[in-house]
């Protein structure tokens, strides 16, 4: 069953990591400035990642769930920048990291595991 607590926590983690990602993307003073639409796209992409983690019903362990959804959610952000492979690959890698961290925070810190996780009781 879908948990409102889980969706809220994962989406808030997406907001947090969206701004972290934006900060990392704009950190290089020598790079050309990002347009407003790209900045919004970065933040919304990470919010989407958090929301997807919250509503997903994949039957995977929490850490693998974060990695898989991180990859899936980051591919649409990486495709438009494919000519610059370094940025495209780092976008997907950071999605994997943000997905893992979001699941770690949500599943372990807030005790709200993914919907499809099989619970083992001793």
ABEGO torsion letter per residue (X at the ends): XBBAAAAAAAAAAAAAAAAAAAAAAAABAABBBBBAAAAAAAAAAAAAAAAAAAABABBBBAAAAAAAAAAAAAAAAAAAAAABAAAAAAAAAAAAAAAAAAAAAAAAAAGBBBAABBBBBX
